[in-house]
Every structure is written in structure tokens, then in C-alpha cells.
Amino acid sequence: MRFATKVTLLAGMVLLPAAIPISASYGIDRPLRQDLSKKDLTRVRAVTKPTTDFSEPEKFEAMQAGGATSTKLVNRDSFSHVSANQTFEGEDRFKLGNALFRKLWVSSPSSTEASDGLGPLFNSRSCQSCHLKDGRGHPPEHGEPAVSMFLRLSVPPKTEEERQKLATHESTRIPEPAYGGQLQNFAVPGLKPEGKMAIAYREEPVTLADGTVVSLRHPTYSVEDLAYGPMQEDVMLSPRVAPPMIGLGLVEQIEPADILARADPNDADGDGISGKASMARDPDTGELVLGRFGWKATTPSIKVQSAEAFAGDIGISTPLVTDAFGECSIAQTVCRDAPSGVQERLGEVEAPDPILGLVTFYSQNLAVPARRDVGDRQVLRGKKLFYDAGCTACHTPKFVTSKDAPDKAQRFQLIWPYSDFLLHDMGEGLADHRPVGDASGSEWRTQPLWGIGLTETVNGHTLFLHDGRARSLAEAILWHGGEAKASRDAYAAMDSADRAALHRFLESL
């Protein structure tokens, strides 16, 4: 208890609101945190400075989400606990949000009026169905439908109006005209699903410096059984597995200035790492702000992410995304003729207030589990190897969240997400060749690593990367290219003992 209190006090430093507008000239005039006094800024810089001592754990390192860290027993529910420093009132809101997150929506019309409105086309009936145990999704096994993974769809812009929408961030992509922004592989009774995702794998052996051979699984994606006519020939497909939900509220309260300070889009320092900020239009305010959520950092807030998931994945309208037909395109008239779940006595959308707010609060307060074995000799050795290989150039170990965070549970916390939340070119191997927002077809947001060591415990698998192609940490690392190639090569040059130590470090997160 004393330990957690110390972390909370350290977290008592300062930061700005997550939605502060950022100038597009961030590469030249990098903003400074405005929430901190000069003294506090000095403290923050000192505590977040990368370590050079790997003989013992750093202070507070085990509590990787500050005072919000969960210290509960490690088991399948490890990603489903409330922030440890949340109030009793907050815990009640969290439980209400959890119930809505698990809620199974049904098609209209239905006797359960507060639960109808599903689809008409959809990928899942509940948030929990995609974010299994609040953790990581996976590709479908042979013959099973995709539930926690789907295909994003878009086409290149063809008109000046479409190009302008992309340039001004009014839109992040141009949807496929007939099928919209993502493939819907389920439908309500009486309608046909849009189609189904097909995945073909081929194995590519990679020989490491010590002679060890690792086989990488290379996927190819296509669509079968299209029900609403052909797709455009230039359609771009990109798979997505549902990412873990832990720590999102803390990520939301990292000062934009701290993320932008690490951006180097033109690689001015010549280190081969050119992290780029992703900007997004906030539908609440209309402002252009820092995007930090999603595989390509196209989403500015958890509220927006939740509303877009309600609409795109389940087909449920909210006060932020009001179309009751979800992802049904204008061309899918049979879908738009289906009944909606809007109930006039409840409001103008299928999930009226306070549903979106409660689900957002739940998503903001899923706790990050405490680390295990931080003082283990092999873990510390693996940590040094992680640093020496240059992995921290993108996987930034720690931040201190905003001193101005609206919720005290996320305010001024020392956190260890191991991400810079910037876009990086990951090379041809991981490229989806589908630009979205500010991200090119080979750029991805650095994924946070906290909780990665509990993936198998929570979700029963060890499938990583945006499409779950990597079957182990070793495969995930070896898929790194582009800006991460030097780190990938350093890993490939290690002997088996060093690789095992590096894995132990990652498994402790």
C-alpha cells in the first residue's frame, strides 16, 4: 500500500488535456508541456530518462501503470480489473460499463427494446466478443468464422473532392463503394452477410546467426462469397485483430507534447528512426488533434474509438455516430430498408446516453497488471539486451501522464507502456499497402508492450502483430523491418541464451 502511494505521489506531476489542438508544424516547432511548472518538468524528465543501470529494477518498475496498476492474482481475468486507484463511485460506473461492454445486441424488431438494433450487417454482437476477456483477438482457424478479426476496406481517391477530404482529415480513407469501410461477415435474419475473409499462409524459413531456423507465416488475404456484387478492382484490404484494452485511459492522458517531442518525420538526427505523428479530426470539436489509438493511430480518443466500434462492428448508432445502419453502404438498399433499433422514447439513436459514456469509462479504466519477476537476473539481462538492440527507439519505456487529467485515477501517473505512439515504417514484410489517415501503406503505430507476457494466460494463444500472423514473440520480432530492421538484425545475431533472456524480459511485461 505504501508502495502504491509513492507511485501516485510521483504521478502528481503535470500534463495537458488529451485533445489539445496541435500545429501541423510539429516537426519544426515542437510544443512543450504547459501543465507543469519548471520544477515539475525537471522531475518528469529525470524520472522518464532511459536507464543505464540494469543491475537491479528501476524504482516503481513493477507498478507499470502507476497507482492504477492491478496487483490481483494472475489468471484469465488479469485484463478485466478496474484501475486500482479508482474511487468507489468509479468502480460502480466501471461495472455498469462492463455490463454494456458484454451486452449481446439483437436484431430489430425485438421485445427487448433496449437491446435491439444489431446490424443489419455486423462483425460481432458485443464488444466483448471481439476483445476476448478484454485482451487480444486472433485470426480464425480453418473453417471457423472471423469474430475477433476483420478486414478493413478502402479504395484510392478518384476525385478532387475525395482527395480534399483526405488532405483535410475530414476522412481517413475512401470506403469501397458497395461494401463500405470493413467487411461484414454476419447479418441479421433475412439478409446475407457481405462475404467472408479468406486467408492463405505460406511458410518462410529464416536462419538466425547461430543456425537456428525460425519459420515465419506469411498471409495472403482475399474475400469470398460476395453477396452484394463485385468489389472495385483497386480495393485495398487490410486485416485487423482486436487489440488488448488495458491501460487505454492512461495512454489517453499522455501529454501530446511528450509524444510529439519524439517525432522525427524527416530523420533529422540521422539515427534511421523517423517516427511520425498521426493527426486526426475530433468529431466532437472539429479540431485536428493527435491520433493515438488504433493500429495506425487514426483515432483521437477512446470515446471516438468506442462510437466507431459500435457503428462499424455491431451496427449500433450512438450520439457520436448516428447512422442506425452501421456500415451499410448507400448501395446496399436491402440493408437500409431493414428496421432499425431506434426507440423514440429512449432517444434518436440505438444506444443513447449514457451508454457510450459508460462504455468509454469502462475502456478507460481497465487496469494494467503488475509486472512479474522484475528483479530476476535473466529478466534484467533481457532488459539490457532490449535496450542495446535499440528497441527503445520506438518502444519508449515510460511517460508521466497529465497533471490536468479529468479523472484522478489517470492523473500524474508514472507509466511504462513501451511505446512512443508514433507511426513508423515497418518495411515491406508488414506493409498492407493501404494508406489510412497520415499512415502510409507500410507505417504502423508502435504497439504498447505492457501486458504482452500475459497473452497466453488471458487469451490462450501467442499470436501477435496486427493480423496475428506471428505465432511467438520470436516471429513477431523477426517480422520487423524498415526502421526496425537494425533492431531485428541485432536480435537475429544473438545466441539462443540471449534470445531466451530477451523473451523472459518481454514475458515479464
N, C-alpha and C positions, 0 to 999 in steps of 0.2 A: 504494500500500500504506500509506504514511504517512497519507494522507487517510482511508482506511477505519478505521485505528486510532484516529484522533482522534474519528471518529464513535462508535466503540464506547466510548471512554472517556466521551464526553459521555452516551452511553446508560447509563453507570454510575450513574444516579440511582436513585430507588426507587418501587415500587408494590405493591399488594396482590394476592392471588390473584383470578383472574377470577370465581370462584364465591362470593365473599363475600356473605352474605345482606344485603339492603338493605331498610331500613324503607320501607313504603309511603308514609310521610310525607315522601318526598324533596323535595316542593315546599316544605316548611316548614323541616325540619332537614337541610340539605344536608351529607352526610358529607365529611370531609376525608381525604386520603390518609394512611394510617397507616404506609406503608413508607418514608417519607422523614424525614430529620432536618430541622430548621428551615432549616439551611443549604442542603440539597439541594432542599427545596421552593422556596426563593427562586430557586435556579438554574433549576429546571424552569419556574417561572412566567416568568422572564426569557427563556428560550430559546423558549418557546412563545407568547410575546406576538406578536400580529399585527404585521407590519412596516408601516412608513410610508415606507420608502425603496425606491423602485422604479427607482433609477438603476443598480443592479447586483444580481446574485443574492445571496441570503442565504447565510450560511455553511452548508455541508453540504447545500444545497438540492438539488443534483443526486443525492445519495445518499438518495432519498426513503424508503428502508426502513432507514436507518442502516447498520450493519455487515452486515446481511443482504441488502443491495441487490446484484442481479446486474449485472455490468458486461460480460457476454458480448455477442457480436455480435448486433445486432438482426436477427431473422429469424422464421420461423414458429414456432420453438421458444422464443420470448422469454418465454413464461409458464410454461415447463416446467422451469426450472432450480432447483436446490436453493439454500437460503439460503447466501449466500457465506461466512458465518461459522460454518457448521455443522461439526462435527468429522468425522473420517474414519469413525468408528463411526456417526455420524448420517447420513452420506451413504449408507452401506450400508443402513441402515433405510429411508431415503428411496427407494432403488432397489427394495427389496422392496415397499414400499408402492405405488410406481409400477406394478410388475408386477400387483399386485392391483387397482389402480385401472383398469388396462387390460383386465383379465381378462374374457373372454366367458363368461358363465354359460350352462348348458344345462339343458334340461328333464329331469325325473326320470321313470323311472329311466334311468341312463346308466352306461356303463363308466367314464367319468371321474368317479368318485365325489366327488372333492374339488372338482368344478366344477358339480355338478348341484343343482337346487333352484330354478331360474329360475321366476318367476311363482307360480302358473299364469297370472295376468294381470299384465301389466307394461307399462312405458313404454320400457324400454331393457334391453339385455343387459349393459351395462357402465357404470361411472361415466364413463369417457372418452367414451362415445357421446353423453352429454348435455353434458358440459363439454368441448367440442371443443378439442383442443390446450390444455386447462386454461383455456380462455377463455370467451367469451360465446356463448350459444346464439342461435337465430334462429327466427322463425315459419316454418312450412312454406310452400314455394312452391306455386302452384296444382297440385293433383294429386298432390303428394308427401305421405307420412305425416309426422306431427309426431314428431320424435325429441328435439330439444333444447328443446322447449316442450310444456307440458301444461296441462290445466285443473284447477284446484282446485275442489272441490265442497263445499257445506255448505247447511244449512237453518236457519232461525231456531229457537231453543229453544221447545218447546211445553209442557214440564212443569216443575214446580218443581225436580225433580232435575236436569234439563238446565241450567236457569238457575243452579243452585248450582254445578255443575261448571265453568261458565264464570266465575262470580264468584270461585271459589277457585283458578282457574288449573289445575284438575285436567285440563281440556281447553281447547284454544284455539278449537274450533269443534265444531258438531254435524254429523257426516257425513250425507250423503244416505243414507237407509235401504237402498236397493238397490245403490248404486254406490260408497258409501264417501266417502273424502276427496279422491280425484282420479280423473279419467277414465283408464282403462287402454285404450290403443288397440292393444295387441298381446296375443296369447295363445299358450300352448304348443299343439302339435298336439292336435286333438281337442276344443278349446274355442274359443269365439268371443270376440273382443275385446269389451269393453264397448260400444264405439262409436267414433266419430271426431269430432274437433273441426272445426267449420266456421267460417270467418272471411269476413266480407264487409266490404269497405272502401268508404268514400266520401271524396272529396277535399274539403277545406275551405280555401279560399284565405284567407290573412292578408296584409294590406297593411301594410308597415312605414312608418316616418315618412318615409323617403327615396323612397318609391314602389315599392320592391322588393316583389314578391309571392312569398310562400312558401306552398306547398300542404301542409297537414297531412293525414295519412292517418288517418281516424277509423274504428276497427274495431268490428264487432259480432260477438259470439260466440254460437254455438249448438252443439247436439250432434245428430249424425245416426246412423242405423243402430244404434239401441239394441238390444242383444241380450238384456237381462235385464228387460224390462218398462219401463214409463214411469218417468220421474223425477217426484218431487213437483213440483207446480206452483210452489211457492215456492222451488225450488232456486236457489242463488246460484252463478254461475260466475265464476271469475277466472283469467285466463291467467298463466303464468309462463314466462319463458325462463331457462335456466340461467345464473347469473351467473359472472363470472370468479373463479378460485380463488386468485389471487395475494394474498399478504400476510395471509392469514386468521389465522395464528398470532400475528402482531403485533397484529392487531385484538383477538384474544382476551386479550392481555396489557395492553391499555389499562386503567388503573385505573378501576373502576366510579365512584369518586368524581369523576374528571375528566369522565366523561360526564354524571353526574347534576348536576354543578355548572353545566352549560349548560342544564339543563332549566328551562323556564318555562311549565308547562302552562296557567296562567291569564293569561299575558302580563302579569305584574306590572309589567314595566318599560315597557309600552306601545309597544314597537317593532314590533308586528304579527307577531312571531315567537314562537310558543308551543310550542317543542319539548317533547315528552312522552316520558318513559322507558317502555319496554315491559318488563314483568316476565314471567318465565316460570318454570314449575316444573321444577327439575332432576330428572330421573328417577333419577339416581344417588344423590342425597342427600335428595330430597323437599323441599329448600329452595326458597323463592321468591327468584330471583336476577334480575339484569339480563339481558334478552334483547338480543342484538346481531347475530344472523345471520338471513339470510332477508330477503325484500323487505319484510316487515312486522316484522322484529326479534322473531320469536316463538321463536327457538331460543337456548338459553343457552350452548352450547359446540359446538365442531367435532365432538367425539365424538358428541353427540346428533344433530347435523345429518347426520353420516355414517350413523349407525344408522337414522335415519328415511328417508334416501335409499335405503339398501339395501332396507328393507322396502317403502316406497311406490313406488319407481321400478323396482326389479328383482325384488321379491318374495322377497328373501333374508332369513332371520332371523339375528339376532346376539344376543350375551348381553344387549344393552340393549333390543332389540325382538324378542321371542322367538316371535311368531306366524309359523309357517312358510308361511302362505298369504298373506303380504304384505297387500295392500289388498283382498283378497276380503272382501266383507261377509258377515254371517251369512246374508243372504237368498240369496247365490249358492252354493247347496249343491253344484251341479255342480263348482264351482271347489274347494270344500273337500273334495270326495271325491277329488280328484286326488292322486297320490302326491307326497310332499314329498322334499326332498333331505337330510333329517336322517340321518346315519350314526352309529349308536351308538358305534362305535369312535373316532369323531372328536369326539363331544360331543352335546349336546342341541339344538344349532341348526345351521343350514346353513353359517354362516360362524363357526365357533368361534374362540376366541382362538388365535393372536394377530392374526387377520385385521383385525378392527375397529381394533385399536391401531395396526397398520402403516398402514392407510389414513388414519387420523386423523393420524398423524405426517407422512405424505406431504402431506396437505392443509395442515398447519400450517407446512410449510417450502417451499412454492412461492414462489420469490423474486419480489419486485417489481423490474422492470428500472430501471436508472438513467435519469434524465431526459436528454433531448436539448436542446441549444441553450438552456440556461438563461440564458446571457448575451446572447442575440440581442436586438437593440433592439426588434424587433416583439413578441417574446415578453414582454419586460419591460413594454412598453406594454400588451399584452393582460392581463398580470397586474394592473396598476393598474386597468384597466377592470373586471376581475373583482371586485376589492375595492370599487371605487367604486360598482358596481351593487348592492352588498350581498349578493353571493353567499356570502361567508364567514360570514354569519349562520347558515347551515345547514352549508355545506361548510367546516367548521373545518379550517384548513390542517394543523396539526401537534399531535402529542402526544409525550410521553415515556413509554415503556412501563414496566411494573412492575419494580422492583428485586428483587422476590421471584419473578419468573417462574421456573417449574420448569426450563426449558431456557435455557441461557446465550445461545443464538442469538437469543432474543426479549427478553432481559433488558436493561432500561435503555437502550433504543434511541430516538433521536430520529427520528420517522417523520412522513410527510406524506401521509396518506390523503385529505385534503379531504372529511371527513365528521364530523358530530357524533354519528352512530349513534343519533339520536333520531327519534321519529315526528313528522311534520309534515303538516298538512292541505294537500294539493296541489290542491284545488279540484275542481269538477265534471268538468272535462275528463279528468282522470286517475282519477276515482273508479271503483272496481269495485263499490261498493255492497255489499260483503261484509265485515262485521266479522270480525276474527280476533284472538284474544288481546286485548291492550289497544288494538289499532288499529281505528279506525272504518273505514267503507267509503270514506273519502276520504283516509285517512292512510297514509303510506309512510315507511319508514326512509330517511334521506338516504344515497344511494349513494356509496361511495368513488369518487374520480375517478382515483386513480393507475392508470396503465396504459391509460387510455381512448384515448390517442393512438395506441396500437399495435393497436387492434381490427382494423383492416383488414389490417394486416400478418400478424397471427396467425390471424384467422378469416375473412378475405376478404370482410368486409362492414362497413357502418357503420350497423347497426341498433341503436337504443338504447331505453331505458326498459324497464319490467317485461314488456312484451309485444312489444318490437321494432317498435313502430309507427313510431317516428321513424327516418327514413332518413338523417339527418345530425345533426350537432351543433346546427345552426340549428333544425331541427324539434324536437329534444329540449328545447331552451331554451324555445321558443315554446309547448310544451305545459304549462309550469309555470304554475300558478295558485294560488289560495288564499294561503297565507303567502308564496309565492314570486312573487306577481303583481307586486309593486313591482320586483323584480329583472328579471322578464320584460319589464316595460314599459320599463325602462331600456335593456335590450338592443334592444327594438324601436325605440327612439328614436335609436339610434346610426346613424351613416352607414356606408357599406359598408367604408370603411377601418378604422374602429374595430371593426366586427364581425369583419373578417378578422384583426385583431390579437388579439382575444379568442379566436378559433378557434385561432390559432397557439399561444397560451398553453396551451389545453386539449390540443392535439395534442402538446405537449412533455411532458405528464404521463405 
